[in-house]
């Protein structure tokens, strides 16, 4: 199954795909790096999702996919829980669904219709447990999923953290997912980088409290970008990956305002695309990811990952909570 064939927004490497979409190489295995694209276009969309309303949110996602398709992206990325909507309590349990499931099927229909890969957040129900999950689908159907690992205090009890995140081959690149709070721990990015990730998708739901009066959009957006810029470029350059940060936006029912922020970093940790500082609502950023930037970073003599000493890191994997004293 060639997930890359027929997707707009691609520049093939050395004409590796023939006109009918078949591979000109000796192997059609997408794990063969020779079938990957020299560059591909991504659209990251900061949307406002309604809490616990997946059917209504899916209609909104569909409208944005239609708009984005006019820019010919190969990959469209939405925020954390963008399909389900970010909500706690019984409502998230009631809105959660299996993956693959109803919302995944609708995303697959959109991916087929517009010949694009779609990445979106869904609250997943598995054996009575809710997970904060990010799914990827393409023109040929369901591709894979990744669960949020690190659960911050406000979310504890509402969904469970997932295990080691997989690296998902989407045909044009190998991607790993770090969902929101995962990105503040460097181990998250390293876990997917060591498995071969070339792109880290970083969907967020992140707000900064009440909106000012008058609204202080530009100040708040800049503050969020500044905070992110202290961490996310390091994740990209250390691991030699592209990183796509896309936040949920708008006013939540709790009164919290979430900034319409999108940041896209190169494997050298350089900001290559971002949302406007004065964004006051939903926004889309479209840019091309050039595989040459991966090669440039990873071929450097001091590419950090080549100097790892795993034999020294045992202490990093040891728990920091010992046996309780029964006395």
N, C-alpha and C positions, 0 to 999 in steps of 0.2 A: 504493500500500500504506500504510494508516494504522496505524502501529505503536502509536499511542496508544489507538486504539479498543478497548474491551473490557477495558482494564487497570484493576484496582481501585486505590484509593488516589489517585485524581485528582480535582481540582476544576477544572472547565473554565472558561475565561475567556469571560464573556458568552454562555454556552450555545452555544459554537461547534460542538459535536458534537450531532447529533440523536440521538434515542433508538435508531435503528438503527446508530449509529456513523459515519454519513456526515457529511461536513463541511457546515455551514450557510454557510460563506464561499463566495466566488466561485471560489476555487481550493482543491483538495485537496492541493496541494504542501506537505509538512511543513516545507519551508524557509521558508514564509510564517510569520512570527512570530505572526500572529494565530491560528494553530491550536495554539500551545503552551498549556500549562496555567498557571493562576495559581499553583498549588502542587502538589507531588506528594510522595508518601511514599517514603522510602528506608529500607532495612534494610541495615546494615553488619554483617558477621559475622566475628569473629575466630575462625578454626578452626585445628586442629592437623592438618596433612596428613602422610601417610607418604611418606618419600622414594622417589621413582621408582615409585610404585604408583598410577597413574591410575585403574585400574578400581575399586580399593578406595576411593580418595578420592572418586570420582564417587558411590558409594553414600552416602558421608558427606555430600557436597554435597546430594544429593537429600533426605536426611532433614532437613537444615537449611532447604532451600527449602520443604518441607512445613510446618515449624514457622513459618517467617517468613510464609508465605502467610496464616496466621491473623490477622496484623496488617495485612493488605491493603496491602502496599507496591506501588509501581509499578516500583521498581528494587531489586534485591538485589545487594550487592557483596561479593565474597570477596577474600582476600589474594593477594599475588604468588605465582605458581606453585601456587595452591591445589589445582588438579586434578592436576598432575603430581607435586607434592611437591618441595621445595627440596633438590637434591642435585647434587654435582659428578661429574666423571669419566665413565667409560664408562656408568654407570647413567643419567645424564641424556641421553646420546646415544641409548641404547636405548629410553628412555621417551618421547622426543620424537616428535611426530606432525605430520601436515599439518594446516593450518587453512584451510578447514573440514576436519574429519576425524572420527574416531570419538568423541572426547570432546565435540567441538562438537555433533555430532548428538544426543548424550545430553542436553546442555544445552538444545538446541532442544526436545526432547521435554518437558523439565521446564517450559520457558517456555510452551509451548502448553498443557500440562496446568493450570498455575496462572495463566495469563494475566498474566505478569510479564516484565520485562526482567531478564536475569541477566548480571552482569559477573564474569569469573573468569580466573585465570591458568593458562596452559598453556605448556609447553616446545614450541616450534614447530620442526619440521624442514622446511627449504626448501633444495633442491638440495644436500643433504649438510651444511648449516650449521644449527646450533641457535640459536634466538632465544628470549629471555625475553619472552613475548607475553601480552597481556591481550585477551580477546575479549568481545564483546557480542552477545547473542542475544535475540530477543523471540518473542512468540506467532506471528509470521509467519516465523520462521526466523532465519538468520544475518544480523547487521547489519554488523559490522566488527571490526577488530582494530588494536592499536597495540603496537609493540615498544619495549622498554627501550632507551634511547639511551646512557646513560653507564654504563660497566661498571667497578665498583670493583676494586681489586687482587685480592681473593680470588676473583673470578669471571672474570678475564681468561683467555682460552683455552678456557673451557667454553661460552660463547655469545658471539655477535657483537652489537655495538650496532646498533640500527636507525637509519633515517634520520629525517627530520623527521616528527614524529608527526602523524597526521591529526586533524581534529575530526570526530566521528561524531554525526550527527543521529539520535537515538533516538526521535524523535517527540514527546517531552515536554520535551526540552531538547537543546542541543548540548553534547557532552561531549568533553574531552580527557583523555588518560591520561599521568601521570608516574609511572613505576614505581620505587619505593624510592629508590635513589641519585640518580635524576633530580631528586628534590625538593630536594636540597641545592644545586643550581645554578639560579639565578634565570632563566637563559635558557630552561629547560625549560617553566616555566609561561608565560613570555612567548610562546613559539613557538605554543602552542595558543590562548592568549588573543587573539593577533593574527589568528587564523583564525576567531574568533567563539565560542570555548568559553565556556559559562556555568557549567559544573561541571567541576572537575578531580578525577578519580578517582586516588587515591594509594595503591595497594596496596603493602604492605611485607612483607619477611621480615627482621626486625631483632631481634637478641638482645643481651643484655648480659652474657654469660659464664655462669659456674656459678651455680646457685641456692644461696642461703645455707642454713645449718643452725642453727636452724630456718628454714624458708622465709620470705623477706622480700618477699612479694608486693607489699604496699602500697608499700614503699619503692622497689622497682624500678619499679613502674608509674608512680609519681609522678616518678621521675627521667626516665623516657622521655618522659612528658608535658611535663615542664619543658623538656627539650632541644628537643622538637618545637615548643613554644610560642615559641621564639626565632626560628623560621624560617617555619613554615607560615602563621601569620596574615598575615605580610607578603606571601606569595604570593597569598593571597586578596584582601587589600585593594588591593594594587598593581594587580591585574588585574580587580578587580570580579567575582570568581567565588566560587561555593561550592567548598569543598575537603573531600573525604572521605578521611581517613586510616584504613586498616584493616590491622592487622598479623597475621601468622601467630602462633600461640601455642603454648606448651607446651614440653616437653623434646625436643630433637632427639637423634638417635642419637649425635651428636658430644659430647653432654653439655651443650651450650649451651642455656640457657633463654631462651625468647622471651616477652616480655610480651604479655598480652591487652589490647592498647590500640586504642581507636577514638576518633578526634577528628573532629568535623565543624564546619567554620568557615563563617561567613556571608561575603558579598561585602564586608562592612565589617571583616573580620578578627576577628569576635567568635565565641567558642566557643558553639555552640548546642546541642551534644549530645556526650556522652562516655561511655566505659565506666567502671564503678566503679573507684575506686582500689584496692580490695581484691580485684579479679578474680583468681582463681587457676586459671582454665581458660577454655574456650570461652565466648564471650559475644556477644550481639547487641544492637545499639543501633538503635532505630527513631525517626525524626523526620520532620517535614514541612519541605520546602524551599519557601519562599514567594517567588515571582517578584517580589513588591513590593520585596524586599530588593535584588534586582539593579537594579531601577529606581532605588531610593533612592541606591545607591552611584554608579551610572553617570550620574545626573542632577546630581550635585554639581558645583559650579563648579570645584572643584579635583580632579576625578577624574584621577588621575595619567597615565593612558594618553593623554589628549588633549594632554598637554604634551611628548610625545616629540619628539626631534629626530633622526630617522634619518640625516640627512645628516652628523651628527657622529659616528656610531657605526661608521664603516668599520673603525677599528682593532679593534673587537670581533670582527670576522669574519676578521681576519688570523691566520694560523698563527703560533705562537711558536717554531717550529723551522725554521731556515733550512737551507741546503745544508751538508752535512758537508764539513769540510776534509779533502781526500784525503791530505794530507801526514802 
